[in-house]
Amino acid sequence: MLLVFGLLLAGSSAELSDAIGQDPIGALAATLPTWFLVPFALVAVLGLVGGAVLDIYSSGLALLSLGLRIPRWSAALVDGVIMVLGWGLVTNSNAEILTWQGFLLGPLGLGGRDGAWAYANLGVLVALAVGFAGTLLLERSWIRAQEDRVPRA
């Protein structure tokens, strides 16, 4: 219902639609009645938290399936740390609440949040490289053992 209501509001005014594109929560908070902000904020926050928990849970399982020999809660912790190291290499200029992202761009000498690398989303490239290297390193012995079990023709 909240999604439909938001779509109807955005479609009702070009000005409101532009404001929602820049800051969705702020634009709708200014438009909606005060009583509606409580369920709106609750759904928004719980949706974000639920999505993050599911992402960390499934990514932790992926780490375990790659052969990482640690307890499940540790795999989720490792994934959470990696997910925060990724946010340090991306920026988001559309939401004021996410201005903390890109915190690694300065210390790594990449020009900070306003430098030349700020909008390159290096976190995505690093994630691909870490995924490839991790799979290569963690799966090598498993694949070798599997190939040794297969009879040769």
C-alpha positions as CSV (number, residue, x, y, z in Angstrom):
1,M,0.0,0.0,0.0
2,L,2.8,2.4,0.8
3,L,4.4,1.7,-2.5
4,V,1.2,2.4,-4.4
5,F,0.6,5.6,-2.4
6,G,4.2,6.8,-3.1
7,L,3.7,6.1,-6.9
8,L,0.5,8.0,-6.9
9,L,2.1,11.0,-5.1
10,A,5.1,11.0,-7.5
11,G,2.9,10.8,-10.5
12,S,0.7,13.7,-9.3
13,S,3.3,16.4,-9.6
14,A,6.5,16.8,-11.7
15,E,8.0,18.9,-8.9
16,L,7.3,16.3,-6.3
17,S,8.6,13.6,-8.6
18,D,11.9,15.5,-9.0
19,A,12.1,16.0,-5.2
20,I,11.6,12.3,-4.6
21,G,14.4,11.5,-7.1
22,Q,16.8,13.7,-5.0
23,D,15.6,12.9,-1.5
24,P,12.7,10.4,-1.3
25,I,12.2,10.4,2.4
26,G,12.5,14.2,2.9
27,A,10.2,14.9,-0.1
28,L,7.5,12.5,1.2
29,A,7.9,13.7,4.8
30,A,7.1,17.2,3.7
31,T,4.1,16.1,1.7
32,L,2.5,13.4,3.9
33,P,0.5,14.1,7.1
34,T,2.5,13.8,10.3
35,W,0.7,10.6,11.5
36,F,1.6,8.8,8.3
37,L,5.4,9.4,8.9
38,V,5.5,6.8,11.7
39,P,4.4,3.8,9.6
40,F,6.3,5.2,6.6
41,A,9.5,5.4,8.6
42,L,8.9,2.0,10.2
43,V,8.5,0.3,6.9
44,A,11.5,2.1,5.4
45,V,13.8,1.3,8.2
46,L,12.6,-2.3,8.7
47,G,12.9,-2.9,4.9
48,L,16.5,-1.6,4.9
49,V,17.5,-3.6,8.0
50,G,15.8,-6.8,6.7
51,G,17.5,-6.5,3.4
52,A,20.9,-6.0,5.0
53,V,20.4,-8.9,7.3
54,L,19.4,-11.1,4.4
55,D,22.4,-10.0,2.4
56,I,24.9,-10.7,5.2
57,Y,23.3,-14.0,5.9
58,S,23.4,-15.2,2.3
59,S,26.9,-13.8,1.7
60,G,28.1,-15.5,4.9
61,L,26.7,-18.8,3.5
62,A,28.6,-18.1,0.3
63,L,31.8,-17.6,2.1
64,L,31.3,-20.9,3.9
65,S,30.5,-22.7,0.7
66,L,33.8,-21.5,-0.8
67,G,35.6,-23.5,1.9
68,L,36.2,-20.9,4.6
69,R,36.6,-23.0,7.8
70,I,35.1,-20.6,10.4
71,P,31.9,-20.6,12.4
72,R,28.8,-19.3,10.6
73,W,28.6,-16.1,12.8
74,S,32.2,-15.4,12.0
75,A,31.5,-15.7,8.2
76,A,28.7,-13.2,8.6
77,L,31.1,-10.9,10.5
78,V,33.7,-11.2,7.8
79,D,31.1,-10.4,5.2
80,G,29.9,-7.4,7.2
81,V,33.4,-6.0,7.4
82,I,33.9,-6.5,3.7
83,M,30.6,-4.8,3.0
84,V,31.6,-1.8,5.1
85,L,35.2,-1.8,3.3
86,G,33.1,-1.7,-0.1
87,W,31.0,1.3,1.1
88,G,34.3,3.1,1.7
89,L,35.0,3.0,-2.0
90,V,31.6,4.1,-3.4
91,T,29.8,7.4,-3.1
92,N,26.1,8.4,-3.3
93,S,25.4,12.1,-3.9
94,N,21.6,11.7,-4.1
95,A,21.0,10.9,-0.4
96,E,22.2,13.2,2.4
97,I,22.1,10.3,4.8
98,L,24.8,8.4,2.8
99,T,27.4,11.2,2.8
100,W,29.7,9.0,5.0
101,Q,30.2,6.6,2.1
102,G,33.6,6.9,0.3
103,F,35.5,7.3,3.6
104,L,38.4,5.2,2.1
105,L,38.9,7.4,-1.0
106,G,40.9,10.0,0.9
107,P,43.3,7.7,2.9
108,L,44.0,5.6,-0.2
109,G,45.1,8.7,-2.1
110,L,42.2,8.7,-4.5
111,G,41.2,12.3,-4.1
112,G,38.5,11.9,-1.4
113,R,34.8,12.2,-1.8
114,D,35.1,15.0,-4.4
115,G,38.2,13.7,-6.3
116,A,38.5,12.2,-9.7
117,W,37.7,8.7,-8.5
118,A,34.7,9.6,-6.3
119,Y,32.1,8.5,-8.8
120,A,34.0,5.6,-10.3
121,N,32.4,3.2,-7.8
122,L,35.7,1.4,-7.2
123,G,34.0,-0.7,-4.5
124,V,32.2,-2.7,-7.3
125,L,35.5,-3.4,-9.1
126,V,37.2,-4.3,-5.8
127,A,34.3,-6.7,-4.9
128,L,34.7,-8.4,-8.3
129,A,38.5,-8.7,-7.8
130,V,38.1,-10.0,-4.3
131,G,35.5,-12.5,-5.3
132,F,37.7,-13.8,-8.2
133,A,40.8,-14.0,-6.0
134,G,39.0,-15.6,-3.1
135,T,37.5,-18.2,-5.3
136,L,40.8,-18.9,-7.0
137,L,42.6,-19.2,-3.7
138,L,40.0,-21.1,-1.6
139,E,38.8,-23.5,-4.3
140,R,42.1,-24.5,-5.8
141,S,42.8,-27.4,-3.5
142,W,39.2,-28.6,-3.6
143,I,39.1,-28.7,-7.4
144,R,42.5,-30.4,-7.5
145,A,41.2,-33.1,-5.0
146,Q,38.1,-33.5,-7.0
147,E,40.0,-34.0,-10.3
148,D,42.3,-36.6,-8.6
149,R,39.2,-38.7,-7.8
150,V,38.0,-38.7,-11.4
151,P,39.4,-41.7,-13.3
152,R,41.4,-40.7,-16.3
153,A,40.6,-42.1,-19.7
